[in-house]
Amino acid sequence: MESAGQAFPPAGPGGRTARQPGMLRKQQIADVALEIIGLHGLHHFTAKEIGRKLGISDAAVFRHLPSKKAVIRAAIDRVEQLLFEGFPPEDSDPVARLGRFFCQRARTIAGRPGFARLMFSEDLAYVGEQQDCERIQGFKRRSAAFVRGCLSEARARDMLLAGIGAEEASLLVMGALMAFLFARPNAESDSRLQRDTERLWRTLEVVLFRNRGPGTAAGSRITARRNGYERTHRE
């Protein structure tokens, strides 16, 4: 699994790393802040701990981001960048489009525990600012609107099973995503996350949609995507 620490240059003499370009260093600080938040929560990350992990001084951290609140804002920027990379996914089939979103979002957040801590903890209201909380809520609204849009289109095209409406289906999809995120161990391989997210999405397809699941054309496409992903990562 990718971790923030893997992207950092090795420490040189004295445990210090070479000077990095400003934007790269800010991203590294944001990544380490998210790693610490994931392990210890919002109240327990400090510039000293960030500096220790990066091989720089706490004063150097504050040269790039002048306050703890600025570090939090940089971490939120990083969350937005990674959550919405390639968003929205493109596919003429609304169920396939939703499945791609679901699997990508689950892997992104589950692979970085700091994301969930930052997005779903009430601590942000105490250590951040109101605009930080509003941005996080905006991420959630944007994601929920995408899910509802896909499901409304699926309902209009008679792709949902009889008796299931778009709103009920939306609650099931978002609830399954939340449950998946909070049930995961803190460290898992990319391949395991890939396998488990695909398996969960296939289950949701069977529960919610017509002509989905193993043995169908849609199920075969999911299997092909998974096999292609696994081949790429083996190579």
N, C-alpha and C positions, 0 to 999 in steps of 0.2 A: 504494500500500500504506500502511496505517496505520502510523505510527511514533510512538514515545513523544513525540518532540519536537513533533509537530503539535498535541498537546493542551495545550501550555503557553501561558500568556499572554505577550504580547510584553514584552521588557525595556523598562524605563523609563529615565529619566536615570541615567547612571552604570552602565548595564548591569544594574541590579537590577530584579526584578519586584515587583509589588505583593504585599503580604502575603496569603497564601491560608489558607482554613480548614484546621485541623490534619489532618483525614482526607484532604482533597484533596491537600495537600502531601505526605503520606506516600505516597499512591498515585503522585504524580508522581516522587518519589524512587525508588520501587520500579520504575517504568517505565524511568527513566533508568539505574538500576543494571542492569536486564536488557539494555538497549541496549548498555551498555559491556561487560557480560559476553559478549554475543554477538559483539562486535567484537574484544575483547582477552583474554577469559578471566577466570576468577574471581580470579586472583592480581593482576590489574592494575586493578581498579576502586578508586577512592579517593573520599573525601568531597569533596576539592578538585575532582576532575573532575566529580562529580555536581553540585556547586554551580555550577561554570562553565557547565554545560549548562542549568541552571535559572535562572541569573542571581541566585544567592544565594551567601552565604559558606559555607565548609565548617562553620563554627560553627553556622550556621542549620540545616544538614543534621542535625547532632548534637543540636540542640534538639528535633527531631522524632523522631529515631531515635538513641539515645545511643551506639551502637557499630556497628562494621562488621558484627558478627554480627546485630545488630538489623536492619540494612539487608537482609542476606541473608534473614532470616526474613520481612521485609515483601515481598521479591521472591518468595519461595515462596508467600506468601499470594496474591499477584497471579497467579502461575501457576495456583494452584488455582482461583481465581475464574474465570479465563478458560477453562481447560481444561474445567471442569465446568459452565459456563453452559448451561442447558437440558438437562442430563444427568439421566437417560438420555433419548435421543430416543424418541418414542412412535410406534409403527406396529404394526399387527397382523401384518404380514409381517416375520419376523425378518431376512430378507435386506435388505429396504428399511431396516429399523431399523439394521442393521449398516452399510449404505452411508452413511446419514446421519451416523452416528458417525465413520466412516472419513474422509469428506470434510471434515467440520467440524474434526476433530482435526488432519488434515494441513494444512489452511489456517491454523489457529491457530498451530501450532508453526512451520511453514515461514515464515510471515509475521513471526515474531519470533525471530530466531536465538538470542537469549539463553535462550529456553526450552530448546532442545536442549542448549546448553552447561551449563545448570544441572541438567538432568535426567539427562544421560548422561556428564558428566565426573566423573572420580574426584577432582578437585580439591576438591569439596564436603566430602569427608571431612577435608581439611586446613584449610580456612578457615572451615568451619561447625562445627556440633555434631552429636552422634550423633542427636539428635531431628530435626535437619534432614534427614539422610540417610534416616531412617526414614519421614519424611513423604513424601519423593520416592518411596521404594519403595512406600509405600501408594498413591500416585497410579497407579503402574504396575500394581500388583496389582488395583486397582479397575477399571482399563481392560481389563486382560487377562481378568478375570472376566466383564465385560460381553461381550467378543468371544466367549469360550467359550460363554456362555449363549445368545447368538444362534445360534451354529453348532450347538450341541447341539439347540436347538429345530428348526433347519432339518434336521438329520439325522433327528430323530424324525418330521418331516413329509415325509420322502423328497424334500427339496429339493436336497440335495447330490448330485453325480454319483456313480455307482456306484464303489465302491472308495475313496472319500475319507471319512475319519472326521472328527469334530469337532476332535480334537486336531491332526491334520495340517493341516486347513484353518486353524485358529487360528494355527499357526506361519507359514503362508503369508501370512495377512492382516497379522499383526504384523511379519513380516519385510519385506513390501512397504512398510508404513508407515515403518519405520526407514530402509530404503533410499531412499525418496522424500525423507525429511527431510534426509539427509546428502548427497544429490545436488543440492540446490537452491542456486542463487546466493543471496547475502545480501540482494539487493533485487529484488523482482519485483512486478508490479502484481497487485492483487486479481483482476482478470479472468483473468490468465494462471494464477494459482494455482487459481482456480475451474475453468478449462478442464482443466488438467493433472490435478487430483485426480479430477475426474469421469471423465476418460479412463482413468486407472489403475484406478478402481473398476470401470468397465465391463469392463476386461480381466480383473480378478479374478472378476467375475460369470461370464464365459464359461468361465473355467478351472475354477471350483468348483461351479457350480450348474446345475440343469436349467432349461431354458426361460428363459434370461436372455440379455441382450445386445441389439444392434440388431435391429429387426424384431419384437421381442416386446413384450407389454404392459408388462413391467417396464422394458425399455429405453426405451420411449416416455415413461414417467413420469420417468425420469432426464433425458431431453432436455427435457421440459416444465419441470422444476425449474431446469435450467441456463438455459433461455431466459428464464424469469421472473426469475432472479437478474440476468442481463445487462441486461434491460429496466429493472429497478429501479435498477441502478448507472449506467445511462446517464442516467436521469432525475435 
